């Protein structure tokens, strides 16, 4: 499974379409508030319900004043102007960067959202590279710019049937969903998903009833999405019938 592990070098963060220049690392954090719903009938246990989502990002890098790049100077300018910027996290595996602009492969996983720069810090140690750090606070949703498909697992496994489960979020465009399953990693059988389409920016649960299976047999399966001309697959997983 090592070939499915993403290398951090391939994940890039851009501001207003230009990659943050000479970035050494970046972090994106998504969280949710919790609302206290404890009452007299909670039997002494604290109860909570999910509240609103929020997100923020931070980048650490080397200071450069090269013209035309999204560097320390442009970050500081945006900070002082108090302008809202567009932040995009891109999986650039197999893509290219020319003149500070990134061109990912078609279908590359990306998340984007609007944010305000809340902190820019400059560090200059004696005899060391000058570095910077910048912090962003999201001002709205952080959403995928393409469908995200996750294979979750198999449930209700019986002798000749099973329910395949996955999660899908779209980019707001119509996304067709199905499951592939079969006796080999090539799968071969297409299963009807429920629901079969989604426009939801938030991941929703998807199910598929696989029937006419063989008893005591191992099956391979994965979720599949088609959004326009881009096809994506969740991870390949297995289950064994009873």
Secondary structure, DSSP 4 states (H G I P E B T S, - for coil): -GGGSPPGGGEEEEETTEEBTTEEEEEEEEEEEEEE---GGGTT---EEEEEEEEEEEEEEE----TTSB-HHHHHHHHHHT-EEEEEEEE-TT-EEETTEEEPPTT--EEEEEEEEEEEEEE--TTS--EEEEEEEESS--EESS-EEEEEEEES--SS-EEEEEEEE-SSS-EEEEEEEESSTT--EEEEEEEEEE--SS-EEEEEEE-SPPTT-EEEEEEEEEETTEEEE---EEEE--
